[in-house]
Every structure is written in C-alpha cells, then in structure tokens.
Amino acid sequence: MYEQYLTYLLPLFYIDTVLWHPERKRLFRFTWVVASLFLLANNDLLLRFFGPVSTQAVDIAFTADNASIFGPIRTAALYAVAILFTIHLVQLVSQFLDPSRNTTPWLLRLTSLRRSRAPNKPDIDKVGDP
C-alpha cells in the first residue's frame, strides 16, 4: 500500500468513523499506524525526508540502501508490514460489508486472547485478608 492510496482511504475512513461509526476508532487508528510503519520501513526510517535540510541525510540513506546487510532487512520489514496491512484491509472490507461485526483489529484480538489465556496470579495484598 503506497502513501498515495492512503490519501484516498484515510480521509474517507475518518469521515465514516466520525460521522456514522465511532465504534471503528480502533480500526482507524490501527490503519494509520500500520501505514506509518510501512512508510518508516520504505523510507529508511524517514531519513530521506531530511534531505532538504541536510545532504548528509541523503548520503546516509543511499549508503544504507546500497549496503548488502540492510537490503534484506528492509525487504523483510516491508514484506512483514505489507502482510499485516493486507490482512487488515481484508478486515476493513468485511467490516464495511457487515457493520455488526466486532470492530477490534484482528491483531489486537490475538494479543487479548493471549492475555486471557495466561493463568491468573493471586493478588499478594489480598492473601491473608479476611
């Protein structure tokens, strides 16, 4: 997902969230966070945007792109975020088609399931209280 496509998706999604479906705020927040992660990975942690301020930033970004060790790391990060965003877009489409579905992002549901399956530890302060 390129930034140009998000200029169409995010404003419309924001209008939908603010006017008609405030329960989708977590989905909207998750959308722009994952999109920002892709932007960070794609643009060398935003180092390229400092190019107008310092030519050294541009040189460092190009050196990092041409270094043999950073290329596979950047590619793996882009693939990971792209897979997350694709799964999230599937959830968005299913949410728009059936508004009665749960609006919690799928990735956040996985983390809450993991927390709920963890054994409950007794509260130390309450042990021994009548």
VMD Tcl script that builds the backbone (N, CA, C; Angstrom):
set m [mol new atoms 390]
animate dup $m
set s [atomselect $m all]
$s set {name element resname resid chain x y z} {
  {N N MET 1 A 0.856 -1.166 0.000}
  {CA C MET 1 A 0.000 0.000 0.000}
  {C C MET 1 A 0.900 1.227 0.000}
  {N N TYR 2 A 0.788 1.993 -1.033}
  {CA C TYR 2 A 1.596 3.200 -1.131}
  {C C TYR 2 A 0.888 4.371 -0.471}
  {N N GLU 3 A 1.663 5.365 -0.125}
  {CA C GLU 3 A 1.118 6.520 0.574}
  {C C GLU 3 A 0.039 7.221 -0.255}
  {N N GLN 4 A 0.198 7.199 -1.575}
  {CA C GLN 4 A -0.763 7.887 -2.433}
  {C C GLN 4 A -2.158 7.262 -2.303}
  {N N TYR 5 A -2.221 5.942 -2.150}
  {CA C TYR 5 A -3.519 5.294 -1.994}
  {C C TYR 5 A -4.147 5.618 -0.645}
  {N N LEU 6 A -3.313 5.817 0.339}
  {CA C LEU 6 A -3.838 6.144 1.657}
  {C C LEU 6 A -4.446 7.538 1.703}
  {N N THR 7 A -4.020 8.424 0.805}
  {CA C THR 7 A -4.636 9.753 0.778}
  {C C THR 7 A -6.110 9.668 0.384}
  {N N TYR 8 A -6.507 8.597 -0.282}
  {CA C TYR 8 A -7.921 8.383 -0.601}
  {C C TYR 8 A -8.624 7.616 0.514}
  {N N LEU 9 A -7.958 6.620 1.072}
  {CA C LEU 9 A -8.583 5.754 2.070}
  {C C LEU 9 A -8.777 6.445 3.409}
  {N N LEU 10 A -7.741 7.070 3.944}
  {CA C LEU 10 A -7.815 7.602 5.303}
  {C C LEU 10 A -8.842 8.721 5.490}
  {N N PRO 11 A -8.926 9.719 4.607}
  {CA C PRO 11 A -9.953 10.760 4.838}
  {C C PRO 11 A -11.383 10.220 4.780}
  {N N LEU 12 A -11.655 9.316 3.838}
  {CA C LEU 12 A -12.999 8.750 3.762}
  {C C LEU 12 A -13.304 7.883 4.986}
  {N N PHE 13 A -12.313 7.123 5.402}
  {CA C PHE 13 A -12.477 6.286 6.591}
  {C C PHE 13 A -12.654 7.159 7.837}
  {N N TYR 14 A -11.956 8.276 7.908}
  {CA C TYR 14 A -12.088 9.182 9.044}
  {C C TYR 14 A -13.491 9.796 9.080}
  {N N ILE 15 A -13.987 10.206 7.950}
  {CA C ILE 15 A -15.347 10.768 7.889}
  {C C ILE 15 A -16.363 9.728 8.331}
  {N N ASP 16 A -16.198 8.492 7.856}
  {CA C ASP 16 A -17.091 7.410 8.257}
  {C C ASP 16 A -17.023 7.178 9.764}
  {N N THR 17 A -15.823 7.228 10.315}
  {CA C THR 17 A -15.645 6.993 11.754}
  {C C THR 17 A -16.254 8.114 12.579}
  {N N VAL 18 A -16.029 9.344 12.191}
  {CA C VAL 18 A -16.502 10.480 12.990}
  {C C VAL 18 A -18.014 10.656 12.886}
  {N N LEU 19 A -18.556 10.542 11.682}
  {CA C LEU 19 A -19.973 10.839 11.500}
  {C C LEU 19 A -20.905 9.679 11.812}
  {N N TRP 20 A -20.548 8.463 11.368}
  {CA C TRP 20 A -21.518 7.379 11.430}
  {C C TRP 20 A -21.124 6.202 12.331}
  {N N HIS 21 A -19.862 5.903 12.419}
  {CA C HIS 21 A -19.442 4.710 13.155}
  {C C HIS 21 A -18.295 5.014 14.119}
  {N N PRO 22 A -18.573 5.664 15.234}
  {CA C PRO 22 A -17.490 5.967 16.182}
  {C C PRO 22 A -16.878 4.713 16.807}
  {N N GLU 23 A -17.570 3.588 16.738}
  {CA C GLU 23 A -17.007 2.354 17.286}
  {C C GLU 23 A -15.839 1.833 16.458}
  {N N ARG 24 A -15.606 2.404 15.294}
  {CA C ARG 24 A -14.497 1.988 14.436}
  {C C ARG 24 A -13.217 2.787 14.678}
  {N N LYS 25 A -13.148 3.531 15.766}
  {CA C LYS 25 A -11.964 4.345 16.034}
  {C C LYS 25 A -10.703 3.499 16.139}
  {N N ARG 26 A -10.790 2.325 16.774}
  {CA C ARG 26 A -9.610 1.467 16.897}
  {C C ARG 26 A -9.159 0.957 15.529}
  {N N LEU 27 A -10.117 0.658 14.658}
  {CA C LEU 27 A -9.750 0.235 13.304}
  {C C LEU 27 A -9.067 1.363 12.551}
  {N N PHE 28 A -9.593 2.568 12.677}
  {CA C PHE 28 A -8.975 3.707 12.007}
  {C C PHE 28 A -7.564 3.946 12.527}
  {N N ARG 29 A -7.411 3.904 13.847}
  {CA C ARG 29 A -6.098 4.104 14.462}
  {C C ARG 29 A -5.111 3.030 14.004}
  {N N PHE 30 A -5.555 1.779 13.979}
  {CA C PHE 30 A -4.689 0.687 13.546}
  {C C PHE 30 A -4.298 0.852 12.074}
  {N N THR 31 A -5.214 1.364 11.256}
  {CA C THR 31 A -4.926 1.575 9.834}
  {C C THR 31 A -3.791 2.565 9.648}
  {N N TRP 32 A -3.866 3.718 10.303}
  {CA C TRP 32 A -2.804 4.701 10.070}
  {C C TRP 32 A -1.504 4.312 10.759}
  {N N VAL 33 A -1.561 3.540 11.847}
  {CA C VAL 33 A -0.321 3.097 12.493}
  {C C VAL 33 A 0.425 2.111 11.593}
  {N N VAL 34 A -0.290 1.137 11.028}
  {CA C VAL 34 A 0.365 0.167 10.139}
  {C C VAL 34 A 0.860 0.859 8.869}
  {N N ALA 35 A 0.097 1.806 8.351}
  {CA C ALA 35 A 0.547 2.553 7.175}
  {C C ALA 35 A 1.796 3.375 7.491}
  {N N SER 36 A 1.862 3.935 8.678}
  {CA C SER 36 A 3.057 4.692 9.072}
  {C C SER 36 A 4.270 3.781 9.244}
  {N N LEU 37 A 4.044 2.570 9.736}
  {CA C LEU 37 A 5.143 1.609 9.842}
  {C C LEU 37 A 5.695 1.267 8.465}
  {N N PHE 38 A 4.809 1.118 7.488}
  {CA C PHE 38 A 5.263 0.845 6.123}
  {C C PHE 38 A 6.060 2.036 5.593}
  {N N LEU 39 A 5.583 3.234 5.858}
  {CA C LEU 39 A 6.288 4.432 5.416}
  {C C LEU 39 A 7.670 4.519 6.054}
  {N N LEU 40 A 7.764 4.192 7.319}
  {CA C LEU 40 A 9.059 4.193 8.005}
  {C C LEU 40 A 10.020 3.192 7.379}
  {N N ALA 41 A 9.541 1.976 7.141}
  {CA C ALA 41 A 10.413 0.941 6.574}
  {C C ALA 41 A 10.784 1.262 5.127}
  {N N ASN 42 A 9.869 1.826 4.386}
  {CA C ASN 42 A 10.107 2.099 2.972}
  {C C ASN 42 A 11.057 3.278 2.761}
  {N N ASN 43 A 11.098 4.199 3.681}
  {CA C ASN 43 A 11.898 5.414 3.510}
  {C C ASN 43 A 13.052 5.498 4.499}
  {N N ASP 44 A 13.653 4.376 4.826}
  {CA C ASP 44 A 14.837 4.341 5.696}
  {C C ASP 44 A 14.608 5.109 6.989}
  {N N LEU 45 A 13.553 4.754 7.679}
  {CA C LEU 45 A 13.186 5.396 8.951}
  {C C LEU 45 A 13.050 6.911 8.805}
  {N N LEU 46 A 12.466 7.316 7.703}
  {CA C LEU 46 A 12.181 8.723 7.371}
  {C C LEU 46 A 13.437 9.566 7.200}
  {N N LEU 47 A 14.569 8.932 7.064}
  {CA C LEU 47 A 15.820 9.657 6.892}
  {C C LEU 47 A 15.829 10.449 5.588}
  {N N ARG 48 A 15.177 9.924 4.558}
  {CA C ARG 48 A 15.149 10.614 3.260}
  {C C ARG 48 A 14.427 11.957 3.326}
  {N N PHE 49 A 13.494 12.093 4.257}
  {CA C PHE 49 A 12.744 13.343 4.343}
  {C C PHE 49 A 13.575 14.481 4.924}
  {N N PHE 50 A 14.722 14.148 5.494}
  {CA C PHE 50 A 15.614 15.192 5.991}
  {C C PHE 50 A 16.569 15.674 4.892}
  {N N GLY 51 A 16.408 15.180 3.678}
  {CA C GLY 51 A 17.257 15.572 2.556}
  {C C GLY 51 A 17.276 17.058 2.271}
  {N N PRO 52 A 16.136 17.751 2.296}
  {CA C PRO 52 A 16.183 19.192 2.057}
  {C C PRO 52 A 16.935 19.967 3.135}
  {N N VAL 53 A 17.043 19.404 4.322}
  {CA C VAL 53 A 17.732 20.085 5.413}
  {C C VAL 53 A 19.222 19.785 5.387}
  {N N SER 54 A 19.562 18.530 5.098}
  {CA C SER 54 A 20.958 18.123 5.138}
  {C C SER 54 A 21.235 17.123 4.015}
  {N N THR 55 A 22.234 17.417 3.215}
  {CA C THR 55 A 22.597 16.477 2.142}
  {C C THR 55 A 23.244 15.227 2.714}
  {N N GLN 56 A 23.763 15.315 3.924}
  {CA C GLN 56 A 24.356 14.155 4.561}
  {C C GLN 56 A 23.295 13.083 4.849}
  {N N ALA 57 A 22.075 13.498 5.141}
  {CA C ALA 57 A 20.988 12.546 5.381}
  {C C ALA 57 A 20.696 11.741 4.123}
  {N N VAL 58 A 20.728 12.391 2.976}
  {CA C VAL 58 A 20.505 11.697 1.712}
  {C C VAL 58 A 21.633 10.705 1.443}
  {N N ASP 59 A 22.855 11.137 1.710}
  {CA C ASP 59 A 24.003 10.242 1.505}
  {C C ASP 59 A 23.920 9.020 2.415}
  {N N ILE 60 A 23.528 9.220 3.655}
  {CA C ILE 60 A 23.396 8.098 4.586}
  {C C ILE 60 A 22.293 7.151 4.124}
  {N N ALA 61 A 21.176 7.698 3.632}
  {CA C ALA 61 A 20.073 6.855 3.154}
  {C C ALA 61 A 20.494 6.037 1.946}
  {N N PHE 62 A 21.188 6.656 1.001}
  {CA C PHE 62 A 21.635 5.909 -0.180}
  {C C PHE 62 A 22.684 4.866 0.178}
  {N N THR 63 A 23.545 5.180 1.118}
  {CA C THR 63 A 24.539 4.208 1.573}
  {C C THR 63 A 23.855 3.017 2.239}
  {N N ALA 64 A 22.846 3.285 3.040}
  {CA C ALA 64 A 22.109 2.199 3.692}
  {C C ALA 64 A 21.378 1.337 2.669}
  {N N ASP 65 A 20.839 1.966 1.610}
  {CA C ASP 65 A 20.150 1.199 0.565}
  {C C ASP 65 A 21.113 0.304 -0.204}
  {N N ASN 66 A 22.327 0.778 -0.403}
  {CA C ASN 66 A 23.294 0.017 -1.191}
  {C C ASN 66 A 24.109 -0.969 -0.355}
  {N N ALA 67 A 24.042 -0.875 0.966}
  {CA C ALA 67 A 24.770 -1.815 1.822}
  {C C ALA 67 A 24.117 -3.186 1.736}
  {N N SER 68 A 24.925 -4.201 1.663}
  {CA C SER 68 A 24.394 -5.546 1.463}
  {C C SER 68 A 23.617 -6.055 2.671}
  {N N ILE 69 A 23.927 -5.583 3.859}
  {CA C ILE 69 A 23.248 -6.105 5.047}
  {C C ILE 69 A 21.879 -5.456 5.267}
  {N N PHE 70 A 21.710 -4.201 4.889}
  {CA C PHE 70 A 20.455 -3.503 5.147}
  {C C PHE 70 A 19.370 -3.824 4.120}
  {N N GLY 71 A 19.748 -4.219 2.932}
  {CA C GLY 71 A 18.767 -4.540 1.900}
  {C C GLY 71 A 17.813 -5.660 2.300}
  {N N PRO 72 A 18.319 -6.827 2.710}
  {CA C PRO 72 A 17.400 -7.903 3.114}
  {C C PRO 72 A 16.571 -7.566 4.352}
  {N N ILE 73 A 17.149 -6.805 5.276}
  {CA C ILE 73 A 16.399 -6.424 6.478}
  {C C ILE 73 A 15.235 -5.510 6.095}
  {N N ARG 74 A 15.510 -4.550 5.249}
  {CA C ARG 74 A 14.461 -3.623 4.807}
  {C C ARG 74 A 13.388 -4.356 4.022}
  {N N THR 75 A 13.812 -5.271 3.135}
  {CA C THR 75 A 12.848 -6.040 2.347}
  {C C THR 75 A 11.975 -6.908 3.244}
  {N N ALA 76 A 12.570 -7.552 4.231}
  {CA C ALA 76 A 11.792 -8.380 5.162}
  {C C ALA 76 A 10.804 -7.532 5.959}
  {N N ALA 77 A 11.238 -6.350 6.384}
  {CA C ALA 77 A 10.339 -5.458 7.126}
  {C C ALA 77 A 9.177 -5.000 6.246}
  {N N LEU 78 A 9.472 -4.683 4.992}
  {CA C LEU 78 A 8.407 -4.266 4.071}
  {C C LEU 78 A 7.414 -5.391 3.837}
  {N N TYR 79 A 7.911 -6.611 3.653}
  {CA C TYR 79 A 7.007 -7.746 3.459}
  {C C TYR 79 A 6.154 -7.997 4.695}
  {N N ALA 80 A 6.752 -7.923 5.872}
  {CA C ALA 80 A 6.003 -8.164 7.108}
  {C C ALA 80 A 4.888 -7.136 7.290}
  {N N VAL 81 A 5.212 -5.870 7.088}
  {CA C VAL 81 A 4.197 -4.822 7.248}
  {C C VAL 81 A 3.154 -4.913 6.132}
  {N N ALA 82 A 3.570 -5.280 4.930}
  {CA C ALA 82 A 2.616 -5.422 3.825}
  {C C ALA 82 A 1.638 -6.562 4.094}
  {N N ILE 83 A 2.114 -7.658 4.669}
  {CA C ILE 83 A 1.218 -8.768 5.010}
  {C C ILE 83 A 0.237 -8.340 6.096}
  {N N LEU 84 A 0.740 -7.642 7.121}
  {CA C LEU 84 A -0.153 -7.140 8.169}
  {C C LEU 84 A -1.211 -6.195 7.596}
  {N N PHE 85 A -0.791 -5.320 6.707}
  {CA C PHE 85 A -1.734 -4.356 6.140}
  {C C PHE 85 A -2.749 -5.036 5.234}
  {N N THR 86 A -2.323 -6.047 4.504}
  {CA C THR 86 A -3.256 -6.779 3.644}
  {C C THR 86 A -4.314 -7.492 4.480}
  {N N ILE 87 A -3.887 -8.141 5.554}
  {CA C ILE 87 A -4.839 -8.796 6.453}
  {C C ILE 87 A -5.785 -7.757 7.050}
  {N N HIS 88 A -5.250 -6.608 7.403}
  {CA C HIS 88 A -6.082 -5.545 7.965}
  {C C HIS 88 A -7.082 -5.020 6.931}
  {N N LEU 89 A -6.668 -4.903 5.676}
  {CA C LEU 89 A -7.612 -4.458 4.640}
  {C C LEU 89 A -8.742 -5.459 4.439}
  {N N VAL 90 A -8.441 -6.740 4.565}
  {CA C VAL 90 A -9.495 -7.758 4.484}
  {C C VAL 90 A -10.497 -7.546 5.618}
  {N N GLN 91 A -9.985 -7.245 6.816}
  {CA C GLN 91 A -10.885 -6.974 7.928}
  {C C GLN 91 A -11.709 -5.715 7.674}
  {N N LEU 92 A -11.097 -4.679 7.117}
  {CA C LEU 92 A -11.851 -3.449 6.832}
  {C C LEU 92 A -12.980 -3.704 5.843}
  {N N VAL 93 A -12.688 -4.449 4.794}
  {CA C VAL 93 A -13.730 -4.751 3.797}
  {C C VAL 93 A -14.847 -5.562 4.438}
  {N N SER 94 A -14.491 -6.556 5.240}
  {CA C SER 94 A -15.537 -7.354 5.885}
  {C C SER 94 A -16.337 -6.511 6.882}
  {N N GLN 95 A -15.689 -5.549 7.517}
  {CA C GLN 95 A -16.387 -4.657 8.450}
  {C C GLN 95 A -17.341 -3.730 7.702}
  {N N PHE 96 A -16.919 -3.221 6.567}
  {CA C PHE 96 A -17.797 -2.339 5.790}
  {C C PHE 96 A -18.977 -3.107 5.207}
  {N N LEU 97 A -18.771 -4.365 4.861}
  {CA C LEU 97 A -19.864 -5.167 4.313}
  {C C LEU 97 A -20.850 -5.608 5.388}
  {N N ASP 98 A -20.370 -5.843 6.598}
  {CA C ASP 98 A -21.232 -6.256 7.703}
  {C C ASP 98 A -20.889 -5.424 8.936}
  {N N PRO 99 A -21.534 -4.267 9.120}
  {CA C PRO 99 A -21.190 -3.364 10.223}
  {C C PRO 99 A -21.440 -3.940 11.620}
  {N N SER 100 A -22.176 -5.041 11.720}
  {CA C SER 100 A -22.445 -5.603 13.036}
  {C C SER 100 A -21.281 -6.442 13.573}
  {N N ARG 101 A -20.216 -6.619 12.792}
  {CA C ARG 101 A -19.063 -7.401 13.232}
  {C C ARG 101 A -18.280 -6.665 14.310}
  {N N ASN 102 A -17.451 -7.421 15.005}
  {CA C ASN 102 A -16.587 -6.871 16.041}
  {C C ASN 102 A -15.574 -5.919 15.392}
  {N N THR 103 A -15.409 -4.736 15.957}
  {CA C THR 103 A -14.536 -3.725 15.346}
  {C C THR 103 A -13.121 -3.723 15.907}
  {N N THR 104 A -12.802 -4.652 16.783}
  {CA C THR 104 A -11.436 -4.731 17.304}
  {C C THR 104 A -10.524 -5.284 16.208}
  {N N PRO 105 A -9.409 -4.623 15.928}
  {CA C PRO 105 A -8.487 -5.154 14.908}
  {C C PRO 105 A -8.041 -6.575 15.248}
  {N N TRP 106 A -7.909 -7.400 14.231}
  {CA C TRP 106 A -7.603 -8.813 14.422}
  {C C TRP 106 A -6.300 -9.015 15.182}
  {N N LEU 107 A -5.294 -8.227 14.895}
  {CA C LEU 107 A -4.019 -8.384 15.582}
  {C C LEU 107 A -4.154 -8.077 17.073}
  {N N LEU 108 A -4.953 -7.088 17.409}
  {CA C LEU 108 A -5.175 -6.768 18.813}
  {C C LEU 108 A -6.009 -7.846 19.497}
  {N N ARG 109 A -6.877 -8.515 18.748}
  {CA C ARG 109 A -7.634 -9.630 19.321}
  {C C ARG 109 A -6.715 -10.773 19.707}
  {N N LEU 110 A -5.692 -11.014 18.899}
  {CA C LEU 110 A -4.752 -12.084 19.215}
  {C C LEU 110 A -4.003 -11.804 20.511}
  {N N THR 111 A -3.603 -10.554 20.709}
  {CA C THR 111 A -2.883 -10.227 21.937}
  {C C THR 111 A -3.809 -10.297 23.149}
  {N N SER 112 A -5.084 -9.931 22.989}
  {CA C SER 112 A -6.006 -10.020 24.120}
  {C C SER 112 A -6.339 -11.474 24.428}
  {N N LEU 113 A -6.390 -12.345 23.420}
  {CA C LEU 113 A -6.596 -13.770 23.664}
  {C C LEU 113 A -5.427 -14.363 24.437}
  {N N ARG 114 A -4.235 -13.950 24.096}
  {CA C ARG 114 A -3.057 -14.456 24.782}
  {C C ARG 114 A -3.075 -14.032 26.249}
  {N N ARG 115 A -3.501 -12.807 26.515}
  {CA C ARG 115 A -3.575 -12.336 27.890}
  {C C ARG 115 A -4.654 -13.066 28.681}
  {N N SER 116 A -5.779 -13.346 28.029}
  {CA C SER 116 A -6.871 -14.006 28.741}
  {C C SER 116 A -6.558 -15.475 29.022}
  {N N ARG 117 A -5.686 -16.082 28.234}
  {CA C ARG 117 A -5.311 -17.477 28.464}
  {C C ARG 117 A -4.225 -17.627 29.516}
  {N N ALA 118 A -3.543 -16.549 29.855}
  {CA C ALA 118 A -2.487 -16.609 30.873}
  {C C ALA 118 A -3.118 -16.908 32.227}
  {N N PRO 119 A -2.455 -17.734 33.032}
  {CA C PRO 119 A -3.031 -18.054 34.344}
  {C C PRO 119 A -3.075 -16.819 35.231}
  {N N ASN 120 A -4.141 -16.698 35.979}
  {CA C ASN 120 A -4.295 -15.551 36.876}
  {C C ASN 120 A -3.439 -15.757 38.106}
  {N N LYS 121 A -2.668 -14.757 38.435}
  {CA C LYS 121 A -1.829 -14.809 39.624}
  {C C LYS 121 A -2.616 -14.219 40.787}
  {N N PRO 122 A -2.497 -14.814 41.973}
  {CA C PRO 122 A -3.214 -14.240 43.115}
  {C C PRO 122 A -2.605 -12.904 43.507}
  {N N ASP 123 A -3.463 -12.030 43.953}
  {CA C ASP 123 A -3.023 -10.721 44.401}
  {C C ASP 123 A -2.375 -10.863 45.773}
  {N N ILE 124 A -1.134 -10.451 45.913}
  {CA C ILE 124 A -0.368 -10.636 47.144}
  {C C ILE 124 A -0.997 -9.844 48.296}
  {N N ASP 125 A -1.523 -8.679 47.986}
  {CA C ASP 125 A -2.108 -7.847 49.044}
  {C C ASP 125 A -3.356 -8.487 49.645}
  {N N LYS 126 A -4.082 -9.250 48.860}
  {CA C LYS 126 A -5.336 -9.809 49.329}
  {C C LYS 126 A -5.158 -11.164 50.012}
  {N N VAL 127 A -4.000 -11.770 49.901}
  {CA C VAL 127 A -3.767 -13.039 50.562}
  {C C VAL 127 A -3.676 -12.804 52.065}
  {N N GLY 128 A -4.438 -13.523 52.823}
  {CA C GLY 128 A -4.412 -13.395 54.276}
  {C C GLY 128 A -5.436 -12.409 54.809}
  {N N ASP 129 A -6.069 -11.610 53.934}
  {CA C ASP 129 A -7.120 -10.697 54.389}
  {C C ASP 129 A -8.399 -11.496 54.607}
  {N N PRO 130 A -9.113 -11.236 55.704}
  {CA C PRO 130 A -10.367 -11.984 55.945}
  {C C PRO 130 A -11.472 -11.569 55.015}
}
mol reanalyze $m
mol bondsrecalc $m
mol representation Tube
mol addrep $m
